[in-house]
């Protein structure tokens, strides 16, 4: 205990100094045009992009998956945002300070306005954060506010305290204070997440669930919603009241909800869409060679692709079945021949490039595929399955063409190695994301909400909102709870991940590596280098062409 206290004290001193330095640095951020000097801009600043799926909501408190977060970053802005390298930079908060023991953060807000002209104040953040965590809001991301242990957050979520008791306060119109129950080293990293953006109090209260409709919505981001035809398109236009509107070049963004990569690619090649991120593997190499002037690189992101295995019911309740399913997958074939997207095979959950994380290599990762297959067959036989009693499972995936292709390949491997009979259920993305009963196997995957291992590991605590594996291990919960109050939780993270993989609550498949895609050569400012895949169209512009 003493050694821990000494270590924590050193950490508090270091992070207090860091916070003061950060506050000083944030006031010196250079705000400038997103394009290099001398760039000739097109007269019409409009782009058309594919978001990959229709979203259920653009309300910050109701967003639940990347397609919605992607839109949220353009419509709303929180205390902080990120630069193209993933560094936290000022958003609505122009600076911040922290007290001596790193539990009270004070944010100084810049003068800014909502899209309807109303002044944005610290009271808006108080209302919005209380609304997010209020059980009556039924936010799928309420747990995110509880990760850093904002004062009373756990009791509010459990219905034991009123949302008004959350540890947030407006000291004055431009000073917002947040009180944590314990120091959390990565607190500032959380703040750029779209769910922590403010919402306009009067608009939400007046229009209820209809407040996000184009005729009602009020936003504070670089863009505002002008048109939304469900399953057809969403149109955003520049917000003239955005605090940095003078440096936003883009006037209009049209988002399409196309989940089929072939359809999206054809629309790109026809000139209807300005960017093609998902290129079908069969055509990729040929197209990249044919259009070298349109090829761009995307950096490896903090993303991990895995599949949930239901640990609570059905055949997958048996750990031998779960391990057999994982072992029977040839990850090199899946990444090199099926996905062809730069993916790197994974045998664990957390990407090794995650800040401060010490990864490990499980035994099965060192075996040959032949050895894995043999072990899988042994385990499935021990579990009582064979020719006379084949393993029968359900497999749920969204209708994205890539996911269907991957699922088909996986089912083929499981049939070949294990003799398994697996039925694939395809659901429209917005239905899939809202699914409460994912069956035996379901497509998972996570892109970091912040650059720290807990963004993945917190999913699998017993009460985790996205714990579709229904994983329940008291020791795992204890480790993750303990990690929240440590200055260096790396050992707890490592132990937790080892438990998760030893019990094979998921099937890790691959992590995202460097990849190439197509973008029209006249689009500038859209470098895909952010490790958390957090992109802001306020940085994008169209060059004369």
RODO-2510 file (C-alpha; in nm, 4 decimals, decimal comma):
residues 545
     n   res          X          Y          Z
     1     x     0,0000     0,0000     0,0000
     2     x     0,2780     0,2433     0,0872
     3     x     0,4621     0,1787    -0,2356
     4     x     0,1417     0,2459    -0,4270
     5     x     0,0851     0,5721    -0,2393
     6     x     0,4387     0,6913    -0,3073
     7     x     0,4052     0,6076    -0,6751
     8     x     0,0704     0,7852    -0,6938
     9     x     0,2129     1,0957    -0,5282
    10     x     0,4890     1,1165    -0,7861
    11     x     0,2325     1,0750    -1,0572
    12     x     0,0110     1,3496    -0,9168
    13     x     0,2990     1,5946    -0,9138
    14     x     0,3935     1,5102    -1,2703
    15     x     0,0411     1,5285    -1,4049
    16     x    -0,0344     1,8490    -1,2177
    17     x     0,2633     2,0102    -1,3861
    18     x     0,1552     1,8629    -1,7171
    19     x    -0,1944     2,0008    -1,6769
    20     x    -0,0609     2,3496    -1,6071
    21     x     0,1661     2,3261    -1,9097
    22     x    -0,1238     2,1994    -2,1191
    23     x    -0,3380     2,4928    -2,0109
    24     x    -0,0646     2,7320    -2,1156
    25     x    -0,0077     2,5608    -2,4480
    26     x    -0,3741     2,5487    -2,5413
    27     x    -0,4003     2,9263    -2,5469
    28     x    -0,1266     2,9389    -2,8113
    29     x    -0,2824     2,7064    -3,0694
    30     x    -0,2560     2,8675    -3,4117
    31     x    -0,5946     2,8921    -3,5846
    32     x    -0,5505     2,9088    -3,9606
    33     x    -0,6987     2,8203    -4,2954
    34     x    -0,6955     2,4446    -4,3641
    35     x    -0,5157     2,4823    -4,6984
    36     x    -0,1553     2,5824    -4,7814
    37     x    -0,0828     2,9370    -4,8922
    38     x    -0,1215     2,9762    -5,2672
    39     x    -0,3845     2,7025    -5,3027
    40     x    -0,6422     2,7831    -5,5704
    41     x    -0,9838     2,6865    -5,4386
    42     x    -1,2818     2,5724    -5,6425
    43     x    -1,5696     2,8189    -5,6615
    44     x    -1,8089     2,5489    -5,5405
    45     x    -1,7089     2,3965    -5,2063
    46     x    -1,9269     2,0856    -5,1938
    47     x    -1,8478     1,7157    -5,1478
    48     x    -2,0434     1,3907    -5,1460
    49     x    -1,9317     1,1146    -4,9094
    50     x    -2,0535     0,7688    -4,8127
    51     x    -2,1120     0,7115    -4,4411
    52     x    -2,1676     0,3393    -4,4937
    53     x    -2,4991     0,3126    -4,3090
    54     x    -2,8134     0,4933    -4,2032
    55     x    -2,8011     0,6125    -3,8431
    56     x    -3,0694     0,5807    -3,5786
    57     x    -2,9940     0,9214    -3,4270
    58     x    -2,7617     1,2218    -3,4448
    59     x    -2,8496     1,3275    -3,0904
    60     x    -2,5122     1,3189    -2,9079
    61     x    -2,6712     1,1299    -2,6191
    62     x    -2,8285     0,8701    -2,8507
    63     x    -2,5316     0,7996    -3,0776
    64     x    -2,4073     0,4432    -3,0440
    65     x    -2,1725     0,3525    -3,3311
    66     x    -1,9125     0,4984    -3,5649
    67     x    -2,1499     0,6061    -3,8462
    68     x    -2,3312     0,8322    -3,5973
    69     x    -2,0097     0,9538    -3,4318
    70     x    -1,8746     1,0414    -3,7749
    71     x    -2,1686     1,2753    -3,8358
    72     x    -2,1628     1,4033    -3,4804
    73     x    -1,8098     1,5405    -3,5166
    74     x    -1,9303     1,7755    -3,7908
    75     x    -2,2538     1,8870    -3,6254
    76     x    -2,1410     1,9300    -3,2652
    77     x    -1,8230     2,0281    -3,0859
    78     x    -1,7276     1,9447    -2,7288
    79     x    -1,4704     2,0847    -2,4926
    80     x    -1,1876     1,9442    -2,7050
    81     x    -1,1318     1,7977    -3,0510
    82     x    -0,8346     1,6166    -3,2059
    83     x    -0,5771     1,7143    -3,4641
    84     x    -0,4873     1,4896    -3,7573
    85     x    -0,2370     1,2969    -3,5463
    86     x    -0,4865     1,2302    -3,2661
    87     x    -0,3526     1,4915    -3,0258
    88     x    -0,6111     1,6570    -2,8013
    89     x    -0,6535     2,0249    -2,8901
    90     x    -0,8993     2,2946    -2,7793
    91     x    -1,2566     2,2878    -2,9007
    92     x    -1,5124     2,4956    -2,7146
    93     x    -1,2720     2,4978    -2,4192
    94     x    -0,9818     2,7252    -2,5049
    95     x    -0,7845     2,6177    -2,1970
    96     x    -0,8090     2,4073    -1,8825
    97     x    -0,6464     2,3623    -1,5445
    98     x    -0,6513     2,0907    -1,2775
    99     x    -0,6248     2,1104    -0,8997
   100     x    -0,3413     1,9757    -0,6851
   101     x    -0,4724     1,6174    -0,6684
   102     x    -0,6072     1,5872    -1,0238
   103     x    -0,9732     1,5525    -0,9295
   104     x    -1,1131     1,8946    -1,0219
   105     x    -1,0800     2,0197    -1,3800
   106     x    -1,1685     2,3766    -1,4692
   107     x    -1,2338     2,4626    -1,8332
   108     x    -1,2352     2,8142    -1,9705
   109     x    -1,4737     2,8301    -2,2647
   110     x    -1,4264     3,0495    -2,5670
   111     x    -1,6972     3,2895    -2,6778
   112     x    -1,9108     3,0867    -2,9173
   113     x    -2,2676     3,0617    -3,0401
   114     x    -2,5222     2,8027    -3,1360
   115     x    -2,6347     2,7846    -3,4978
   116     x    -2,9465     2,9869    -3,4083
   117     x    -2,7328     3,2687    -3,2661
   118     x    -2,7787     3,1922    -2,8954
   119     x    -2,4703     3,2209    -2,6790
   120     x    -2,3153     2,8871    -2,5781
   121     x    -2,2298     2,8735    -2,2073
   122     x    -2,1030     2,6399    -1,9379
   123     x    -2,4671     2,5848    -1,8386
   124     x    -2,5164     2,4050    -2,1715
   125     x    -2,2466     2,1549    -2,0777
   126     x    -2,3984     2,1020    -1,7327
   127     x    -2,7396     2,0307    -1,8850
   128     x    -2,6000     1,8080    -2,1600
   129     x    -2,3806     1,5913    -1,9375
   130     x    -2,6578     1,5508    -1,6805
   131     x    -2,8936     1,4546    -1,9615
   132     x    -2,6459     1,2018    -2,1026
   133     x    -2,6141     1,0112    -1,7775
   134     x    -2,9777     1,0387    -1,6695
   135     x    -3,1334     0,6885    -1,6921
   136     x    -3,4494     0,8460    -1,8360
   137     x    -3,2516     0,9514    -2,1451
   138     x    -3,1668     0,5846    -2,2092
   139     x    -2,8381     0,6786    -2,3702
   140     x    -2,6441     0,3774    -2,5019
   141     x    -2,3272     0,5691    -2,4148
   142     x    -2,4179     0,6909    -2,0635
   143     x    -2,1478     0,4610    -1,9299
   144     x    -1,8890     0,6751    -2,1067
   145     x    -1,9425     0,9564    -1,8545
   146     x    -1,8921     0,7049    -1,5754
   147     x    -1,5546     0,5792    -1,7049
   148     x    -1,3558     0,8610    -1,5410
   149     x    -1,5710     0,8440    -1,2292
   150     x    -1,7313     1,1862    -1,2495
   151     x    -1,8683     1,2493    -0,9008
   152     x    -2,1953     1,0603    -0,8365
   153     x    -2,2034     0,9149    -1,1901
   154     x    -2,2306     0,5535    -1,0734
   155     x    -2,5130     0,6309    -0,8304
   156     x    -2,7018     0,8266    -1,0959
   157     x    -2,6780     0,5419    -1,3459
   158     x    -2,7973     0,3001    -1,0777
   159     x    -3,0977     0,5195    -1,0006
   160     x    -2,9687     0,6003    -0,6515
   161     x    -2,9100     0,9717    -0,7110
   162     x    -3,0572     1,2514    -0,9192
   163     x    -2,8765     1,3507    -1,2384
   164     x    -2,8509     1,7035    -1,0969
   165     x    -2,5987     1,5694    -0,8440
   166     x    -2,3441     1,4872    -1,1172
   167     x    -2,0079     1,6459    -1,0434
   168     x    -2,0325     1,9222    -1,3025
   169     x    -2,0827     2,2925    -1,2380
   170     x    -2,1034     2,6226    -1,4225
   171     x    -1,8856     2,8590    -1,2184
   172     x    -1,9963     3,1337    -1,4549
   173     x    -2,1073     3,1510    -1,8176
   174     x    -1,7622     3,0647    -1,9521
   175     x    -1,6192     2,8466    -1,6742
   176     x    -1,7105     2,4790    -1,6551
   177     x    -1,5936     2,2628    -1,3646
   178     x    -1,5798     1,8828    -1,3489
   179     x    -1,5137     1,6917    -1,0266
   180     x    -1,3891     1,3321    -1,0366
   181     x    -1,4141     1,0894    -0,7477
   182     x    -1,0536     0,9769    -0,8048
   183     x    -0,7693     1,0893    -1,0318
   184     x    -0,7973     0,9390    -1,3819
   185     x    -0,4819     0,9994    -1,5903
   186     x    -0,6596     0,9801    -1,9272
   187     x    -0,9565     1,2068    -1,8446
   188     x    -0,8628     1,4778    -2,0957
   189     x    -0,8363     1,2145    -2,3708
   190     x    -1,2057     1,1339    -2,3284
   191     x    -1,3369     1,4807    -2,3909
   192     x    -1,3280     1,4878    -2,7719
   193     x    -1,5777     1,2024    -2,7942
   194     x    -1,8983     1,3127    -2,9742
   195     x    -2,1297     1,1974    -2,6935
   196     x    -1,9826     1,4627    -2,4625
   197     x    -2,0736     1,7483    -2,6970
   198     x    -2,3339     1,9960    -2,5715
   199     x    -2,6939     2,0119    -2,6897
   200     x    -2,9215     2,3173    -2,7011
   201     x    -3,1382     2,3002    -2,3894
   202     x    -3,4411     2,4939    -2,5156
   203     x    -3,4561     2,3023    -2,8442
   204     x    -3,4389     1,9606    -2,6777
   205     x    -3,7052     2,0505    -2,4235
   206     x    -3,9362     2,2053    -2,6836
   207     x    -3,9217     1,9357    -2,9517
   208     x    -3,8396     1,6180    -2,7564
   209     x    -3,7401     1,3300    -2,9836
   210     x    -3,8019     1,5504    -3,2880
   211     x    -3,5350     1,8035    -3,1957
   212     x    -3,2806     1,6560    -3,4409
   213     x    -3,5054     1,7028    -3,7431
   214     x    -3,3720     1,9596    -3,9957
   215     x    -3,6525     2,2070    -3,9238
   216     x    -3,5788     2,2002    -3,5484
   217     x    -3,2122     2,1192    -3,4924
   218     x    -2,9682     2,3640    -3,3372
   219     x    -2,5983     2,2699    -3,3412
   220     x    -2,2679     2,4232    -3,2383
   221     x    -2,0296     2,2469    -3,4764
   222     x    -1,8856     2,3567    -3,8090
   223     x    -2,1972     2,2373    -3,9905
   224     x    -2,5724     2,2294    -3,9425
   225     x    -2,8265     1,9829    -4,0802
   226     x    -3,0301     2,1128    -4,3740
   227     x    -3,1902     1,7979    -4,5167
   228     x    -3,2345     1,4377    -4,4044
   229     x    -3,4139     1,1759    -4,6108
   230     x    -3,3815     0,8482    -4,4233
   231     x    -3,2051     0,5744    -4,6208
   232     x    -3,1346     0,8223    -4,9016
   233     x    -2,9134     1,1116    -4,7947
   234     x    -2,8221     1,3611    -4,5260
   235     x    -2,7136     1,7126    -4,6204
   236     x    -2,5087     1,9438    -4,3992
   237     x    -2,4258     2,3053    -4,4732
   238     x    -2,1713     2,5377    -4,3172
   239     x    -2,2739     2,6862    -3,9833
   240     x    -2,2124     3,0635    -4,0132
   241     x    -2,2274     3,0974    -3,6327
   242     x    -1,9514     2,8431    -3,5676
   243     x    -1,6748     3,0089    -3,3664
   244     x    -1,4111     2,9259    -3,6301
   245     x    -1,6373     2,9710    -3,9362
   246     x    -1,3844     3,2013    -4,1053
   247     x    -1,1498     2,9054    -4,1408
   248     x    -1,4116     2,6544    -4,2608
   249     x    -1,4015     2,6352    -4,6401
   250     x    -1,6545     2,3608    -4,7087
   251     x    -2,0061     2,4914    -4,7771
   252     x    -2,1992     2,1663    -4,8182
   253     x    -2,1561     1,7954    -4,7406
   254     x    -2,3945     1,5309    -4,8697
   255     x    -2,3754     1,1999    -4,6858
   256     x    -2,5036     0,8760    -4,8423
   257     x    -2,5855     0,5616    -4,6359
   258     x    -2,4518     0,2972    -4,8767
   259     x    -2,3499    -0,0274    -4,7070
   260     x    -2,2597    -0,2233    -5,0189
   261     x    -1,8964    -0,1600    -5,1154
   262     x    -1,9621    -0,2483    -5,4800
   263     x    -2,2450     0,0037    -5,5079
   264     x    -2,0383     0,2704    -5,3344
   265     x    -1,7409     0,2049    -5,5628
   266     x    -1,9556     0,2259    -5,8759
   267     x    -2,0960     0,5585    -5,7586
   268     x    -1,7396     0,6802    -5,6983
   269     x    -1,6207     0,5727    -6,0433
   270     x    -1,9241     0,7440    -6,1955
   271     x    -1,8242     1,0674    -6,0226
   272     x    -2,1182     1,0711    -5,7797
   273     x    -1,9067     1,0248    -5,4636
   274     x    -1,5725     1,1887    -5,3846
   275     x    -1,4141     0,9150    -5,1750
   276     x    -1,4083     0,5331    -5,1851
   277     x    -1,2812     0,3899    -4,8578
   278     x    -1,4103     0,0347    -4,8898
   279     x    -1,2940    -0,1159    -5,2169
   280     x    -1,3947    -0,4775    -5,2894
   281     x    -1,0852    -0,6969    -5,2616
   282     x    -1,1304    -0,8503    -5,6074
   283     x    -1,0995    -0,5093    -5,7753
   284     x    -0,8663    -0,3292    -5,5397
   285     x    -0,5205    -0,3847    -5,6884
   286     x    -0,6433    -0,3216    -6,0418
   287     x    -0,8151     0,0040    -5,9492
   288     x    -0,5230     0,1349    -5,7449
   289     x    -0,2927     0,0813    -6,0440
   290     x    -0,5411     0,2302    -6,2885
   291     x    -0,5963     0,5511    -6,0887
   292     x    -0,2603     0,6283    -5,9206
   293     x    -0,3432     0,9994    -5,8972
   294     x    -0,6454     0,9138    -5,6812
   295     x    -0,4722     0,6778    -5,4376
   296     x    -0,4332     0,7920    -5,0774
   297     x    -0,3019     0,6218    -4,7649
   298     x    -0,4782     0,5671    -4,4370
   299     x    -0,2652     0,5110    -4,1279
   300     x    -0,3091     0,2155    -3,8953
   301     x    -0,5892     0,3048    -3,6566
   302     x    -0,6603     0,2034    -3,3014
   303     x    -0,9199    -0,0413    -3,4242
   304     x    -0,9690    -0,4050    -3,3339
   305     x    -1,1976    -0,6451    -3,5242
   306     x    -1,3360    -0,9370    -3,3265
   307     x    -1,6459    -1,1539    -3,2953
   308     x    -1,8598    -1,1851    -2,9851
   309     x    -1,9248    -1,5348    -2,8505
   310     x    -2,2264    -1,5695    -2,6227
   311     x    -2,0850    -1,7053    -2,2968
   312     x    -2,4239    -1,7172    -2,1225
   313     x    -2,6312    -1,9600    -2,3286
   314     x    -2,6266    -2,2183    -2,6037
   315     x    -2,3286    -2,4248    -2,7218
   316     x    -2,0970    -2,1213    -2,6925
   317     x    -2,1498    -2,1282    -2,3157
   318     x    -1,8888    -2,4072    -2,3223
   319     x    -1,5371    -2,2612    -2,3258
   320     x    -1,4187    -2,5619    -2,5293
   321     x    -1,6569    -2,4638    -2,8089
   322     x    -1,5427    -2,1021    -2,7932
   323     x    -1,1775    -2,1985    -2,8135
   324     x    -1,2434    -2,4418    -3,0974
   325     x    -1,4147    -2,1670    -3,2978
   326     x    -1,1215    -1,9329    -3,2457
   327     x    -0,8501    -2,1884    -3,3167
   328     x    -1,0172    -2,3066    -3,6400
   329     x    -0,9793    -1,9659    -3,8061
   330     x    -0,6847    -1,9124    -4,0383
   331     x    -0,6301    -1,5437    -3,9730
   332     x    -0,3679    -1,5061    -4,2435
   333     x    -0,6136    -1,6241    -4,5081
   334     x    -0,8805    -1,3952    -4,3624
   335     x    -0,6586    -1,0872    -4,3808
   336     x    -0,4528    -1,1534    -4,6931
   337     x    -0,7054    -1,3279    -4,9183
   338     x    -1,0478    -1,2246    -4,7888
   339     x    -1,0309    -0,8768    -4,6320
   340     x    -0,7312    -0,7430    -4,8287
   341     x    -0,7501    -0,4187    -4,6312
   342     x    -0,4108    -0,4046    -4,4651
   343     x    -0,5385    -0,5913    -4,1609
   344     x    -0,2877    -0,7582    -3,9274
   345     x    -0,3879    -1,0903    -3,7627
   346     x    -0,4760    -1,0568    -3,3936
   347     x    -0,4924    -1,3188    -3,1211
   348     x    -0,5732    -1,0741    -2,8430
   349     x    -0,8033    -0,7740    -2,8111
   350     x    -0,6063    -0,4529    -2,7536
   351     x    -0,3870    -0,3262    -3,0411
   352     x    -0,0211    -0,3317    -2,9294
   353     x     0,0354     0,0325    -3,0357
   354     x    -0,2095     0,1540    -2,7711
   355     x    -0,0533     0,4179    -2,5479
   356     x     0,0988     0,2677    -2,2308
   357     x    -0,0226    -0,0862    -2,2991
   358     x     0,1959    -0,3933    -2,2556
   359     x     0,0590    -0,6665    -2,4790
   360     x     0,1080    -1,0418    -2,4478
   361     x     0,1228    -1,3380    -2,6869
   362     x    -0,1106    -1,6263    -2,5957
   363     x     0,0129    -1,9775    -2,6594
   364     x    -0,2236    -2,0477    -2,9489
   365     x    -0,0790    -1,7533    -3,1395
   366     x     0,2562    -1,9343    -3,1596
   367     x     0,1132    -2,2563    -3,3045
   368     x     0,0929    -2,3405    -3,6727
   369     x    -0,2536    -2,3369    -3,8243
   370     x    -0,2355    -2,7148    -3,8516
   371     x    -0,1756    -2,7354    -3,4763
   372     x    -0,4627    -2,4962    -3,4076
   373     x    -0,6963    -2,7007    -3,6246
   374     x    -0,5985    -3,0229    -3,4485
   375     x    -0,6562    -2,8664    -3,1066
   376     x    -0,9901    -2,7258    -3,2239
   377     x    -1,1039    -3,0721    -3,3386
   378     x    -0,9959    -3,2241    -3,0072
   379     x    -1,1871    -2,9626    -2,8072
   380     x    -1,5052    -2,9878    -3,0143
   381     x    -1,5027    -3,3671    -2,9712
   382     x    -1,4546    -3,3287    -2,5957
   383     x    -1,7536    -3,0943    -2,5937
   384     x    -1,9654    -3,3747    -2,7428
   385     x    -1,9963    -3,2641    -3,1035
   386     x    -1,9228    -3,4697    -3,4154
   387     x    -2,0807    -3,6174    -3,7282
   388     x    -2,3718    -3,7668    -3,5373
   389     x    -2,4221    -3,4478    -3,3350
   390     x    -2,2936    -3,1520    -3,5378
   391     x    -2,2375    -2,8162    -3,3728
   392     x    -2,5236    -2,5828    -3,4737
   393     x    -2,4962    -2,2092    -3,4191
   394     x    -2,6395    -1,8749    -3,5281
   395     x    -2,4147    -1,5973    -3,6611
   396     x    -2,5449    -1,2384    -3,6810
   397     x    -2,3802    -0,9716    -3,8974
   398     x    -2,4742    -0,6360    -4,0518
   399     x    -2,5423    -0,6273    -4,4252
   400     x    -2,2165    -0,4509    -4,5116
   401     x    -2,0768    -0,6464    -4,8064
   402     x    -1,7383    -0,6859    -4,6373
   403     x    -1,8970    -0,8291    -4,3213
   404     x    -2,1071    -1,0747    -4,5192
   405     x    -1,8008    -1,1844    -4,7148
   406     x    -1,5976    -1,2318    -4,3969
   407     x    -1,8795    -1,4217    -4,2266
   408     x    -1,9166    -1,6547    -4,5243
   409     x    -1,5449    -1,7333    -4,5146
   410     x    -1,5533    -1,7980    -4,1391
   411     x    -1,8516    -2,0307    -4,1694
   412     x    -1,6632    -2,2213    -4,4395
   413     x    -1,3613    -2,2671    -4,2108
   414     x    -1,5784    -2,3788    -3,9188
   415     x    -1,7564    -2,6290    -4,1382
   416     x    -1,4333    -2,7639    -4,2839
   417     x    -1,2438    -2,7964    -3,9550
   418     x    -1,5244    -2,8588    -3,7047
   419     x    -1,8093    -2,9916    -3,9163
   420     x    -2,0191    -2,7064    -3,7741
   421     x    -2,3524    -2,6018    -3,9213
   422     x    -2,3849    -2,2255    -3,8838
   423     x    -2,6694    -2,0072    -4,0067
   424     x    -2,5847    -1,6469    -4,0981
   425     x    -2,8439    -1,3799    -4,0224
   426     x    -2,7938    -1,0483    -4,2028
   427     x    -2,9476    -0,7328    -4,0551
   428     x    -2,9608    -0,3727    -4,1749
   429     x    -2,6894    -0,1826    -3,9840
   430     x    -2,9209     0,0342    -3,7750
   431     x    -3,1155    -0,2789    -3,6752
   432     x    -2,7952    -0,4680    -3,6038
   433     x    -2,6540    -0,1918    -3,3812
   434     x    -2,9761    -0,1838    -3,1773
   435     x    -2,9937    -0,5628    -3,1411
   436     x    -3,0408    -0,6853    -2,7838
   437     x    -3,0043    -1,0601    -2,8487
   438     x    -2,7120    -1,1241    -3,0875
   439     x    -2,7431    -1,5043    -3,0815
   440     x    -2,4385    -1,7315    -3,0475
   441     x    -2,1873    -1,5408    -3,2614
   442     x    -2,2048    -1,1789    -3,3737
   443     x    -1,9757    -0,9344    -3,5440
   444     x    -1,7919    -0,7119    -3,3006
   445     x    -1,5135    -0,4615    -3,3419
   446     x    -1,4116    -0,1416    -3,1715
   447     x    -1,2264     0,1740    -3,2672
   448     x    -1,0780     0,3523    -2,9678
   449     x    -1,2893     0,6181    -2,7991
   450     x    -0,9573     0,7389    -2,6567
   451     x    -0,5976     0,6171    -2,6756
   452     x    -0,5875     0,3923    -2,3706
   453     x    -0,6451     0,0190    -2,3197
   454     x    -0,9592     0,0574    -2,1109
   455     x    -1,1533     0,1724    -2,4171
   456     x    -1,1581    -0,1952    -2,5240
   457     x    -1,1342    -0,3738    -2,1917
   458     x    -1,4225    -0,1840    -2,0308
   459     x    -1,6564    -0,3382    -2,2885
   460     x    -1,6387    -0,6735    -2,1107
   461     x    -1,7084    -0,5814    -1,7504
   462     x    -2,0261    -0,7564    -1,6358
   463     x    -2,2373    -0,4415    -1,6651
   464     x    -2,0840    -0,3265    -1,9951
   465     x    -2,3381    -0,1747    -2,2342
   466     x    -2,1694    -0,3425    -2,5331
   467     x    -2,0808    -0,6708    -2,3633
   468     x    -2,2598    -0,8813    -2,6259
   469     x    -2,0563    -1,1810    -2,5133
   470     x    -2,2463    -1,1656    -2,1818
   471     x    -1,9068    -1,2219    -2,0229
   472     x    -1,9130    -1,2302    -1,6434
   473     x    -1,5972    -1,2801    -1,4397
   474     x    -1,5707    -1,1161    -1,0936
   475     x    -1,1910    -1,1097    -1,1139
   476     x    -1,2054    -0,9316    -1,4482
   477     x    -1,4470    -0,6772    -1,3005
   478     x    -1,2194    -0,6290    -0,9994
   479     x    -0,9144    -0,5656    -1,2162
   480     x    -1,0940    -0,3111    -1,4318
   481     x    -1,2401    -0,1345    -1,1300
   482     x    -0,8995    -0,1184    -0,9624
   483     x    -0,7387     0,0167    -1,2804
   484     x    -0,9459     0,3349    -1,2624
   485     x    -0,7581     0,4681    -0,9606
   486     x    -0,4031     0,3703    -1,0601
   487     x    -0,1450     0,5981    -1,2177
   488     x    -0,0067     0,2977    -1,4047
   489     x    -0,2748     0,0312    -1,4587
   490     x    -0,0772    -0,1596    -1,7230
   491     x    -0,0460    -0,4760    -1,5131
   492     x    -0,4179    -0,4792    -1,4372
   493     x    -0,4953    -0,4325    -1,8065
   494     x    -0,2608    -0,7148    -1,8997
   495     x    -0,4131    -0,9501    -1,6415
   496     x    -0,7655    -0,8618    -1,7541
   497     x    -0,6896    -0,9249    -2,1204
   498     x    -0,5269    -1,2580    -2,0362
   499     x    -0,8467    -1,3647    -1,8589
   500     x    -1,0620    -1,2549    -2,1509
   501     x    -0,8529    -1,4489    -2,4028
   502     x    -0,7992    -1,7544    -2,1829
   503     x    -1,1764    -1,7836    -2,1502
   504     x    -1,2158    -1,6859    -2,5181
   505     x    -1,5122    -1,4564    -2,4612
   506     x    -1,4396    -1,3213    -2,8083
   507     x    -1,2728    -1,4367    -3,1271
   508     x    -0,9996    -1,1806    -3,2037
   509     x    -0,9466    -1,1571    -3,5774
   510     x    -0,7351    -0,8631    -3,6904
   511     x    -0,6372    -0,5052    -3,6218
   512     x    -0,6413    -0,2332    -3,8793
   513     x    -0,3101    -0,1662    -4,0511
   514     x    -0,1992     0,0812    -4,3162
   515     x    -0,4260     0,0706    -4,6191
   516     x    -0,4943     0,2499    -4,9450
   517     x    -0,8170     0,3905    -5,0837
   518     x    -0,9395     0,6233    -5,3582
   519     x    -1,0199     0,9922    -5,3263
   520     x    -1,0698     1,2536    -5,5945
   521     x    -0,7406     1,4425    -5,6445
   522     x    -0,9104     1,7796    -5,6010
   523     x    -1,0098     1,7022    -5,2380
   524     x    -0,7643     1,8498    -4,9887
   525     x    -0,7276     1,8432    -4,6101
   526     x    -0,8640     1,4912    -4,5676
   527     x    -0,5498     1,3115    -4,4500
   528     x    -0,6565     0,9927    -4,2730
   529     x    -0,3783     0,9835    -4,0158
   530     x    -0,5763     1,0065    -3,6920
   531     x    -0,5213     0,6785    -3,4995
   532     x    -0,8718     0,6926    -3,3523
   533     x    -1,0286     0,7534    -3,6958
   534     x    -1,1619     1,0870    -3,5714
   535     x    -1,2039     1,3114    -3,8745
   536     x    -1,3487     1,6597    -3,9067
   537     x    -1,4717     1,7967    -4,2371
   538     x    -1,3968     2,1497    -4,1123
   539     x    -1,0445     2,0694    -4,2362
   540     x    -1,1511     1,9696    -4,5888
   541     x    -1,1532     2,1853    -4,9023
   542     x    -1,1979     2,1455    -5,2779
   543     x    -0,9149     2,2588    -5,5046
   544     x    -0,9824     2,4187    -5,8411
   545     x    -1,0051     2,1506    -6,1101
***
